[in-house]
Amino acid sequence: MIRRKKGLIIVISAPSGAGKTSLCKRLLQTSPLFYYSVSFTTRPPRKNEIEGVDYYFVSREEFQKMIERGEFVEWAEVHGHMYGTSAKLIDEAIKAKKEVVLEVDVKGGTEIKRRYPDSVLIFLLPPSWEELEKRLRNRMTESDKEIKQRLARAKKEVEYAPYYDYLVINDDINKALEKLLAIIEAERCRMKRFPTEELKNFISNE
C-alpha cells in the first residue's frame, strides 16, 4: 500500500467570534487521526477551560524564556496576552502521520506556512459583520469596549484572507464542517504528499 510521507498540518484562522473553536472541536470528534495542537498562553483560564486541553497556561516570564529557547514555531501578543505554538509538538505529530489541527491568528498562520510550506491554511468567516458582532455579544465574556476592539482587529485580520489556501463561511456549523472535511480529504490525495519512489515501484510492478 502506498502511504503518505507524513501527516497534514491544518491551520484554521478566523476573527474572534467566527466560530473556529467550536468548529475545531467538531472536527476533532470526526477521527482519532486528528491531533489538536494545544497552544501556550499567558492569559488566565476562562470558566471550564482545562490545562493541557484548551491551552497550556504559563506565566509571562516562562513564556519569554520559551521564546528565548526557540521553542515556538510562531508566537504573538493578542489583546495583552501571549500565545505560542510548540514546534516540538507539531514535529512529533506529523512524523507519527497525525493530522495536526492548529487554531492560530493570521500572522501565526502565515508564519507556519513559511516554516511548513505543505501546510493547509483555511480562513473561516461568519456570514456578515452583523452576525460577528452578535456572536461576540452573546458570549457575554467581554465589555463593550473589548468587543469594539475585537471588531476593529477582525477588519485587519480579514486582510490576510487572500494569503490562505481556502475560505469557509461559517453560516451553519454542520455545513462548515462538511466543507472542512472535504478540503482535508482533497489535500490528503495530493500527489506531492506521496513518496515518489513508492509510486515508481508501484507502477513498475503492475
PENORSUL-V881005 format. One record per backbone hydrogen bond with DSSP energy under -0.5 kcal/mol. NH is the residue of the N-H (numbers start at 1). CO is the residue of the C=O. Records with the same first field share a line. If there is no record, write none. Layout:
NH = CO ; CO
//
This chain:
3 = 1
5 = 193
7 = 94
10 = 8 ; 100
11 = 9 ; 120
12 = 10 ; 102
13 = 11 ; 122
15 = 124
18 = 15
23 = 19
24 = 20
25 = 21
26 = 22
27 = 23
28 = 24
29 = 25
30 = 27
31 = 28
34 = 31
35 = 99
37 = 35 ; 101
38 = 36
40 = 84
41 = 56
42 = 82
49 = 46
52 = 55
53 = 50
54 = 50
55 = 50
56 = 39
57 = 55
58 = 41 ; 56
63 = 59
64 = 60
65 = 61
66 = 62
67 = 63
68 = 64
69 = 65
70 = 67
71 = 66
73 = 85
74 = 85
76 = 83
78 = 76 ; 81
81 = 78
83 = 76
84 = 40
85 = 74
87 = 71
88 = 71
90 = 86
91 = 87
92 = 88
93 = 89
94 = 90
95 = 91
96 = 92
97 = 94
98 = 93
99 = 33
100 = 8 ; 98
101 = 35
102 = 10 ; 100
104 = 12 ; 102
109 = 105
110 = 106
111 = 107
112 = 108
113 = 109
114 = 110
115 = 111
116 = 112
119 = 116
120 = 9
121 = 119
122 = 11 ; 120
123 = 166
124 = 13
125 = 168
132 = 128
133 = 129
134 = 130
135 = 131
136 = 132
137 = 133
138 = 134
139 = 135
140 = 136 ; 137
147 = 143
148 = 144
149 = 145
150 = 146
151 = 147
152 = 148
153 = 149
154 = 150
155 = 151
156 = 152
157 = 153
158 = 154
159 = 155 ; 156
160 = 157
161 = 158
163 = 160
164 = 161
165 = 121
166 = 121
168 = 123
170 = 125 ; 168
171 = 169
176 = 172
177 = 173
178 = 174
179 = 175
180 = 176
181 = 177
182 = 178
183 = 179
184 = 180
185 = 181
186 = 182
187 = 183
188 = 184
189 = 185 ; 186
190 = 187
193 = 190
194 = 191
195 = 3
199 = 195
200 = 196
201 = 197
202 = 198
203 = 199
204 = 200
205 = 201
206 = 203
//
